[in-house]
């Protein structure tokens, strides 16, 4: 495992971190974590040299932190830099900060958290920090030894990002960034801005919710030009590790094969290790993807559970896969997956959130939760028009976008 400088903290962090938002799940209940498999995965990651474990209050509907705590028993806690997040969107008074922090410490069976982040920071989150003096609460928790480093994860625009960065002398920031998302949210400018202030920059969504791991045929043809043969995942990860401003890349690995492949990729990583030919190939991949992706959903699942039982990320994933797919057979298979989803309350399995787009009642609750600021109800209407009504993608998106 390669290790990198973690901002100004003096800590050396593994190039690859384990994000515990996508732990192994039960086959018949895909939203529920499989505890034994998850524990094995986390322990295996640490055994392979990963020393950065990231979780949060909401991951796996509250189960992730508990599973991480179970996995880190037996001497594993001392081997890792443990990270979780204050659920800022659930904090409605100053006392809530301590309430959640203390519960998280108990769930993870630890006396301290190495890095504690304000989760999903945006403009309204910054106002909440000011209103309830939450920065004072964070500093107090650090003095008490409950946390070591202070930071935030981010989902908003570049001006807001700079405003938050300048608000406090943060240790760590976690941003969404990959070779397709260099101009949204924090952007490349924000990445350099934070790193320039000595902050450790942690990358989430390096594969854009898995989208970059399953490229269209044109992308495979581009990658085949390279003298060094890399998988689509390796291309995406190497792009990030090539940048000196990045301290660590988080990956939500959900099985041991992913873990092994990503660790192998990390072993080959290094700052400025990509040549001009490599960067040209990535530029060509970007051009291909930008023509194909319709809905910029990263499958973070913050929008779930939907009150109407709609599996929002799955609906968008099916639509994007249809748009990206070249094979008519695979297009048909993807559309069949949509038809298998529940299309009436009677068929709905709320535990699985397996409803298709037709069940959306336009309540708008998901709009407040989406980090990508996707107009979810509007996009779900398009999903149904294309995948059920047979409308052409070009007609729908040319006329409504």
ChimeraX attribute file (.defattr): number of C-alpha atoms within 10 A of each C-alpha:
attribute: neighborCount
match mode: 1-to-1
recipient: residues
	/A:1	17
	/A:2	17
	/A:3	20
	/A:4	18
	/A:5	18
	/A:6	23
	/A:7	24
	/A:8	13
	/A:9	14
	/A:10	8
	/A:11	13
	/A:12	15
	/A:13	23
	/A:14	24
	/A:15	28
	/A:16	32
	/A:17	28
	/A:18	25
	/A:19	23
	/A:20	25
	/A:21	23
	/A:22	22
	/A:23	26
	/A:24	24
	/A:25	18
	/A:26	13
	/A:27	10
	/A:28	8
	/A:29	12
	/A:30	14
	/A:31	20
	/A:32	18
	/A:33	23
	/A:34	16
	/A:35	20
	/A:36	12
	/A:37	16
	/A:38	25
	/A:39	19
	/A:40	14
	/A:41	21
	/A:42	28
	/A:43	16
	/A:44	16
	/A:45	22
	/A:46	19
	/A:47	12
	/A:48	14
	/A:49	19
	/A:50	24
	/A:51	24
	/A:52	24
	/A:53	23
	/A:54	22
	/A:55	23
	/A:56	23
	/A:57	21
	/A:58	17
	/A:59	19
	/A:60	20
	/A:61	17
	/A:62	14
	/A:63	18
	/A:64	26
	/A:65	27
	/A:66	18
	/A:67	23
	/A:68	24
	/A:69	20
	/A:70	20
	/A:71	22
	/A:72	22
	/A:73	14
	/A:74	8
	/A:75	9
	/A:76	16
	/A:77	20
	/A:78	11
	/A:79	14
	/A:80	18
	/A:81	20
	/A:82	23
	/A:83	20
	/A:84	23
	/A:85	24
	/A:86	24
	/A:87	19
	/A:88	22
	/A:89	15
	/A:90	10
	/A:91	19
	/A:92	12
	/A:93	12
	/A:94	17
	/A:95	12
	/A:96	17
	/A:97	22
	/A:98	17
	/A:99	11
	/A:100	18
	/A:101	23
	/A:102	14
	/A:103	12
	/A:104	24
	/A:105	19
	/A:106	15
	/A:107	19
	/A:108	23
	/A:109	17
	/A:110	15
	/A:111	12
	/A:112	22
	/A:113	22
	/A:114	18
	/A:115	22
	/A:116	28
	/A:117	26
	/A:118	26
	/A:119	22
	/A:120	21
	/A:121	26
	/A:122	22
	/A:123	16
	/A:124	13
	/A:125	18
	/A:126	18
	/A:127	11
	/A:128	19
	/A:129	18
	/A:130	13
	/A:131	12
	/A:132	17
	/A:133	13
	/A:134	22
	/A:135	17
	/A:136	13
	/A:137	16
	/A:138	23
	/A:139	16
	/A:140	14
	/A:141	19
	/A:142	19
	/A:143	11
	/A:144	11
	/A:145	13
	/A:146	21
	/A:147	23
	/A:148	18
	/A:149	18
	/A:150	23
	/A:151	24
	/A:152	24
	/A:153	22
	/A:154	25
	/A:155	23
	/A:156	19
	/A:157	16
	/A:158	18
	/A:159	13
	/A:160	20
	/A:161	25
	/A:162	16
	/A:163	13
	/A:164	19
	/A:165	20
	/A:166	12
	/A:167	12
	/A:168	11
	/A:169	13
	/A:170	19
	/A:171	23
	/A:172	26
	/A:173	22
	/A:174	26
	/A:175	24
	/A:176	25
	/A:177	24
	/A:178	22
	/A:179	19
	/A:180	20
	/A:181	18
	/A:182	15
	/A:183	15
	/A:184	16
	/A:185	22
	/A:186	26
	/A:187	19
	/A:188	16
	/A:189	12
	/A:190	22
	/A:191	26
	/A:192	17
	/A:193	17
	/A:194	23
	/A:195	19
	/A:196	12
	/A:197	15
	/A:198	17
	/A:199	26
	/A:200	27
	/A:201	24
	/A:202	24
	/A:203	24
	/A:204	22
	/A:205	21
	/A:206	26
	/A:207	26
	/A:208	21
	/A:209	18
	/A:210	15
	/A:211	24
	/A:212	22
	/A:213	16
	/A:214	16
	/A:215	19
	/A:216	20
	/A:217	13
	/A:218	14
	/A:219	20
	/A:220	14
	/A:221	11
	/A:222	15
	/A:223	20
	/A:224	13
	/A:225	12
	/A:226	13
	/A:227	9
	/A:228	9
	/A:229	11
	/A:230	14
	/A:231	16
	/A:232	18
	/A:233	20
	/A:234	20
	/A:235	23
	/A:236	20
	/A:237	23
	/A:238	22
	/A:239	21
	/A:240	22
	/A:241	26
	/A:242	16
	/A:243	15
	/A:244	14
	/A:245	24
	/A:246	23
	/A:247	25
	/A:248	24
	/A:249	26
	/A:250	23
	/A:251	24
	/A:252	22
	/A:253	24
	/A:254	21
	/A:255	17
	/A:256	17
	/A:257	10
	/A:258	14
	/A:259	21
	/A:260	15
	/A:261	15
	/A:262	19
	/A:263	22
	/A:264	14
	/A:265	22
	/A:266	22
	/A:267	14
	/A:268	14
	/A:269	23
	/A:270	19
	/A:271	15
	/A:272	12
	/A:273	14
	/A:274	16
	/A:275	9
	/A:276	9
	/A:277	12
	/A:278	18
	/A:279	13
	/A:280	13
	/A:281	17
	/A:282	20
	/A:283	13
	/A:284	14
	/A:285	24
	/A:286	16
	/A:287	12
	/A:288	18
	/A:289	18
	/A:290	10
	/A:291	10
	/A:292	16
	/A:293	17
	/A:294	20
	/A:295	18
	/A:296	16
	/A:297	24
	/A:298	19
	/A:299	19
	/A:300	17
	/A:301	23
	/A:302	17
	/A:303	20
	/A:304	20
	/A:305	18
	/A:306	20
	/A:307	15
	/A:308	21
	/A:309	23
	/A:310	29
	/A:311	24
	/A:312	27
	/A:313	20
	/A:314	21
	/A:315	23
	/A:316	24
	/A:317	23
	/A:318	20
	/A:319	27
	/A:320	20
	/A:321	21
	/A:322	24
	/A:323	17
	/A:324	22
	/A:325	19
	/A:326	13
	/A:327	12
	/A:328	10
	/A:329	10
	/A:330	13
	/A:331	18
	/A:332	14
	/A:333	14
	/A:334	19
	/A:335	19
	/A:336	14
	/A:337	15
	/A:338	23
	/A:339	15
	/A:340	11
	/A:341	20
	/A:342	21
	/A:343	17
	/A:344	13
	/A:345	12
	/A:346	7
	/A:347	11
	/A:348	19
	/A:349	14
	/A:350	16
	/A:351	12
	/A:352	16
	/A:353	23
	/A:354	24
	/A:355	28
	/A:356	29
	/A:357	30
	/A:358	17
	/A:359	21
	/A:360	21
	/A:361	11
	/A:362	14
	/A:363	11
	/A:364	12
	/A:365	14
	/A:366	20
	/A:367	16
	/A:368	13
	/A:369	16
	/A:370	20
	/A:371	21
	/A:372	18
	/A:373	14
	/A:374	16
	/A:375	14
	/A:376	24
	/A:377	19
	/A:378	12
	/A:379	20
	/A:380	23
	/A:381	15
	/A:382	21
	/A:383	26
	/A:384	20
	/A:385	17
	/A:386	19
	/A:387	24
	/A:388	16
	/A:389	10
	/A:390	10
	/A:391	14
	/A:392	11
	/A:393	18
	/A:394	11
	/A:395	10
	/A:396	14
	/A:397	12
	/A:398	8
	/A:399	8
	/A:400	10
	/A:401	6
